[in-house]
Amino acid sequence: MIDVFAICAKYLLRSIAARLLVCSLSLTASVASARGAAPATAPSGERRPSVIFILADDLGYGDVGCYGQQRIKTPHLDQMAAQGLRFTDAYAGAPVCAPSRCVLMTGMHVGHARVRGNTPATEPTAALQADDVTVAQVLKNAGYTTALIGKWGLGEPTHNVQGLPGRLGFDYFYGYLKHGHAHNYYTDYLWRTESRVKLPNGYEGTNQRTVATKKVQYSHDLFAEEGLKFVQEHADRPFFLYWAFTIPHANNEAGEQGMEVPDYGDYKDVDWPEPQKGHAAMISRMDRDIGRMFTLLEELKIDDDTLVIFASDNGPHPEGGVDPAFNDSNGPLRGQKGNVTEGGIRVPFIVRWPGRVAAGTTADAPISFADVLPTLADLGGAETPSCLDGLDFAPTLLGRPQPELSNRFLYWEFYKFGVQAQSARWGDWKAVRDPKSESIELYDLSKDVAEANNVAAEHPDVVQKFAEYFSTARTETPQWPMAGSKPPANAKAAKSSL
């Protein structure tokens, strides 16, 4: 049985002021280490694994066959699970894109992360800064060649130049910088490092993210080819590829025509609404290209030397005319993108590493995006920055027990004109809090994964422990206030940035 009093006392002892002071000091040392220290050596003389982290955008827990999907075809992801480890209780960093990706990059949960919400790109809070340390920097310092192909969303050249991928550890970048730009699969340009690359797509009117009249190059296909090319060119040394697809995010500016895909493939003749055909076709197209990557790894004879992870940045979306309930995109879970209930934050998470990660296994250990940085640092023989919220779950990957993964609190919040909702998990307990009313809902996930039965009245002691944790879980900042603050003047822009 978890000692609730001991665990909560541990968190209560961390005053916000003390945490900020310690993190400030240790972060300075970590930045110096990540950017200037000698590369770490590979453990035991073995080749360190190359790493491919594949991130889908707005893919629900139930959108993949090995997580229960019945109608959308994902044979290569299902095979990946059969050949590796499938986590059943893995969590994104947040219920929306920008903060979730910030957590993934920095190992800090959303209550401490630099970016805690989807704000317009013009806001300084929308980007990482020079003193942030990313997983790319950590691995690069250990001798890895690093690349981001796809969607970034944590800095752009007009307002947030310090947050550009190339300044935060990525040797190579090709893709979208802004969230709103990434909505458009037929854009007229992408970024390569810090330069624009023109594409032969054309648009009608002044809003280039609305109606594509000349559809020549589909951005996802470009990302697929670029990822394969990067691996081919760097197969002889350890590399880190962050393959951040935009599928199946909608083009929000295109309304019910927002599920942009070149063709409906296997779903062309099914009796579904058009947006649902596009949604399914997107997912199967991504699955196809993931299969191409596995074939390439085998051809290059680096399959056994490559750790591949697949996940999604948050739960399923209701955008572009899509109804998440149509194909049961959130599976048995409650909620969707933008919710701190399980459907908004619990995501598919599959790990494949032949010969090291046992095939056909599952793990119910609760892990989150904050855990990725320390885990990859460990496996890559790199120095792990201090003062992270995440834990190294490499022992779980290698089949060893890790009770400490359950014996801790995990934290999420949803920011929109103030923090609108908070949630936390501790063991099998899940709490959801409304900051305005102070009420806390409590669920036992071991019996109620759908969060249908609020048992707060039956367990006041547990509710109290969550209340104490919520009071210390986040650092207060003017940029990310609690609910009740006035909406920003650019509220409309903030809403469209989802």
N, C-alpha and C positions, 0 to 999 in steps of 0.2 A: 504494500500500500504506500502511495506517495505521501510524504510528510508535508502536508499543506502549509503548516505553520513555519517550518524551517525554510521552505522554498520562498514563501512570501516575505519572510523576514530578510532573506538575502536581497530581494528586490527593493524592499523598503529602505534598506541601509544605503542604497545607491541614491543619494540626493541628486537632483538635477544639476545643481551647481558643481558638485564633486565630479559627476560624470563628464560634464563639459570641460572641466579643467584637465582631467586625466586624458580625455580623448584628444584635446587640443595638443597636449604635450606629446602623446604617443603618435598622433597622426603626423606631426612634424618629422619624427624619427622614421616613420613608415614611408613617407614620401621620399626622404633621402635614400632610404634603403631600396625602394622600388625603382628609383630613377638613377642611382649612382653606384650602388654596391656591386661587388663582383658576383657573377652568376652562380647560383647554387649548383652543386654537383648532383648527378643522378644517384639515387640510393642503390647500394649494393652493386654498382657497376652496370646495372641494367639500363636498357634504353627507356627513357621516360616516355609515357604514352603521348601521342598526339591526341588532341581533343577537338571534337566537332560538337558544338552546342547548337542544336536546331531549335529555334523558337517560332512557333506559330502565333498568329495574332487573332485573338478572340475565338479560339477553338475551345469548345466546351468539353467537360469531363466525359460526356457521353457521345462525343462526335467520332470516336475511334472504336473500331471493332473490338479490340481487346479490352475495352472498357464498357462493352455492352451494346455498341451501335449495331443495328440490324440492317439498315438500308444504305448507308453511305459506305462505299468500299474503300478500305485502307489495308490492302493485303501486305504491304511492305512494313508498315508500322506494326501490324499484328505479328509478322515474322520476326521483327526486331524484338518484340516482347517474348516470343517463343525462344529466341536465342539469347535472351538476357534477363534483366530484372525489371519488373513492373512495380512501381510504388503505387499503393492504393490511397495513401494519405499524404500526398505531396501538395504543396501550396505555392501559388504565385506570391509575389511580393506585395501586391495590392489588387483591388478589383478593377483598376483601369490601367492604361498602358504606361504612361510616363513614370509614375512612382514604382510600378512593378519592375520596370527595367532598371531604374536607379538602384533598387534593392539588389537585383541580380548582379549588377556591375560592382557594387561597393561592399556587399556583405553587411549592410546596416538595415535594420527593419524600418518600416515606413514611419515609425514614430521618431526616428533619429536621422533618417535619410535626408540628403540635400533637397531632393525633389519629392514632394508628397502629394502632388495632384496634377491633373491635366490643365495647366494654365497656358495662355497664349505664348507663342515663342518670343514675343517682345518682353516678357516678364523675366527679370533676372533669376527668379526662383525656378524657372523652367529648365535650367541647365546645371550641369556639373561645373565645378570651378577648378582652378589650378591645383589647389591643395587636396582635392579628392583623389583617392587611390582606387584604381579599378583592377578587376581580375586580369585584364589585358596587360596592365603595367607589371603586375606581380609575375605573370608568366613570362613576359618579355625579359624581365630582369634575370629570370632563370635560364635564358637562352632560347626561348621559343620565338618563332616567327608568328606574328599575330595579324589577324584580318577580321574585319567586320564587313559582311556582305548582306545588304538588305536595309532594314529600318533602324535608325539610331534614336532620335527624339530627345536627346539630352544636351543639345547645344547646336547653334547654327551661326554662320559667319556675320550676320548683320548685327545681332545684339549680344550673342553669347559665344564669342570666338574661343574662349578658354575651354568651353565644353565640347569642342570638336573632337571626333574620334582619334585623329592623328596626334592630338596633344594630350591624350589620356591613355596612351599605350598601344594603339593599333598602328602597325606598320603600313597597313593598306586598308582603304575603305572604298566601297562602291555601293551607292544606294541613295536613300532618302535621309535628310537631316531633320526636317520638320514633320510633325504628326499629320497636319492637314495636307501637306504635299503627298504624304504616303497613302492618303485615301485613294489617290488617282493611279490606277494601274496602267493607263495610257498617257503618262506624262510626256511633256516635250523635252524634259531634261532630267538627268540624275547627277549625282556628285561622284567624282573619282578623286579621292583624297580631299583636296580643298578647291578643286576646279569643277565647273559645270561641264557636263557632257551632253551635247544636244542629241535629241532623238527625233526620228522623222514622223512623229505623231502630230496631228493637227487638231485645232479647236475652233468652236463656233462661239462668238461673243467675247466678252472681256474676262469672264471667270474661267480660267484654264482648268479648273478642277470640276467643271460641271458637265459639258457635253463634248465628247471626243467625236470629231467628224472624219478623222483619218486615223484608223487604228492599225498601226504597223508593228510596233514592238511592245509586247506585253511585259511589264517590268518583272513579274515573277519568273518568266522564262529567262530573262537576262540574268537574274540572281542565281538561278539554277546552273546556268552555263558558267558563270563567273566562279561559283563555288567549286565546281568540278575542275575548272582550270587551275584554281589556287592549289588544290590538293595535288594535282598532277605535278605542278612546278615545285612543290615543297615536300615531296614524299620522302626525301632522303634525310630529313631532320625533324625534330619535334616541332609541331605547329599547333596553333590554337585558332580555329575558325569559328567565329560567332556568326552562324547562318540564320539571320533574323528575317524570315519570310513575313510578308504582309497578309498572306492568306490565313483565314477567310474574312478579314476585315472588309466592311462595305465601303464603297465610295459614298460617304454621307451626303456629299453635295449633289449626287445624282438621284436622290430619292429612291423610289422603288426599282429603278434601273441600276442600283448601286452594286449589285453582285456581278462585277465585271469579270468576264472570263471569255477566252476566245471561242470556246464551244462547250456544249453541255455534255459531250462524251457519252458515257453509258446512261446518262439521265435524259437524253434528248427526247425520248418518246414516252417517258413515264408521265402519268397523269398527276403532276404536281404543279403548284404555282411557279411561275418563272423564277422568282427570287430563290425558291428552295432548290430548283434545278441548278442555278448558278452557285449557290452555297455548297451543294454536294460536289459539283464539278470542280470547284476550287480545291476542296479538301483532297479529292482523289488525284488531282493534278499534282499537288504537293507530295502526296504519298508516292506517286510515280517517280518523282525526281529524287526523293529520299532513297528509293530502290536503286536508282542509277548510281547514287553515291556508294552504296554498299557493294555494287558490282565493281565499281572502280577501285575501291579499297582492296578487293580480292585480286583484281588484275595487277595492281601495283605491289602486291604481296606485303601490304602493311595492315591487313585486316586485324591481325592479332596485336598490333602495336597501336591501335587507335580506339580510344574511348569515345563513344558516341552517346550523346544525351538528347532526348527529345522532350519538349515541354510546350506549354502555352502560357501567354502572359497574363491571362485572366479568363473568366468564364465567358459563355457564349453571348453574342450580341443580338438585340432585337432591331437591328438597323438594315437599311437597304431593302425593306419589305419582308425580311426574314422573321419567322416566328420560331423561337428556340424550341417550343413545344412540338412543332411539326414532326421533327425527327428525333425528339427526346435528347436534345443537345446537352442538357445538364444532367442526364441520367437520373439517378435517384435523389439528386440534391435540390435544395431549395434556393431559388434566386438565380441571378444571371449577372452579367457584367454590370458594375456599379453597385453591387450589393456585397456586404461583408459577411453574408451567410455563405454556406459551403458552396453553393452554385456559382458564386462570384469569384471565389478564390481557390477552391480545390481544383487541380488541373491534372491532365495526364502527365506522367513523368516516367520515361522509359530509359534504361541504361543498358548499353551493349558493349562488352569488351571481351571478346572470345579468349578463353583460357584463363581469365581472371575473375570475371563476373559469371556466376553459375547460370546456365541456361534454364529457361522455363521457370524462374523463381519469382516470388512476389514478396514485398515487404510492406508491413503496415506501420512502420515507424514514421511518425510525423516529421517531415522535413519541409524546408521552405527555401525560397530563392536566396535568402541571406546565407544559407549554408553552402552555396555553390563555391564561393570564393575560397574559403578555408579548405574545402575538399579538394579542389583542383590544385591549390597551392601545395597541399600534402602530396598528392599523387605526382605532381610535376617537380618535386624536389625544390620548391620555392620557399622563400621566407614569407610567413603569413603576417600581415599587418596586425598590430595589437588593437584592442578595443572594438572588436567586431561583435555584432549580435549573433552571427551565425556560428554553427558548430560543424566540425569536420565529420562527414558521415562516410568517409572511406571505409572504416571497418564494416559498416553495413553492406557496402558494395561487395566487399570481399568475404561476406558470409559470417562475420563475427557479431555477437550480440552487442547492442549499444543502448542500454536502458536510459542513458542520459538524454537521448533524443525525446523521450516521453516525459522525463522528469524536469521539464522547463516550461516556460510560457512562450507562446508564439503570439505575435501582435499584428493587427491590421487596422487601418482606418480608411474612410472614404472622404476625401476633401472636395467640397463644392461650395464656394462662398462660406467657408468655415467648415470645420470637421462635422460632418452630418451623422456619422455612425462609426462605432468602434467595435472590434471583436477580438477575442483572444482564445487560444486553445491551451489546455494544460492537461496532459494525459488524455483521457476520454472525455473530459469536460470541455464544453464550448460555451462561451458567454458572448452575448451581443448587447451592446449598450447604446442607448440614445443619449448623447451629451446634453440635449436640451431638457429632457425630463429626468435624467439621472437613473432611469429604470434600467434594470439588467435582466435579460432573459437568459435562462440556463438550460442547456441540453446535454444529454448523455449520448454521445455519438456511438458508443458501443451498442446501443439499443435503438437509436433514433438518428440515423445519418441524415434524414430529411428534415431534421429540426422542426418537427411537427408538434412535439409535446414539451412545453415549457415547464420545467420542474423546479423553478426558482423557489417557490413557496415551500417545497419539501426539503431543500438543502440550503438553509440560510447561512450556514457556516462557509460553504463553498462560494456562495454569492458574495459574502463579505471579503473573502480572499481575492476574488476577481476585482471587487471594488477597490481594494487596496492596491492591486497591481495596476489597474487603469490609472490610478492617481500618480503613478511613477513611470508609466510605460513610455511616455513621450516627453520630449523636450519642447517647451513652449517657445515659439518664435513669432515675431510680428508678421512674418510672411505666411505662416500657416496657423491662423488662430482657430479656436474652437467655434462651434456654431453660435450664431447670434450676431456675428459681425456683419456689417453692411456689405452687400455684393459689390464687387469692383465695378468701376465705370465701364470696363470692357467685358461685362458679364456675357453678352451675346457671343463675343469671340471665344470666351472660355468654354462656353457650351459647345460650340462647333468644333473645338479642338479634340473632342473625344474620337 
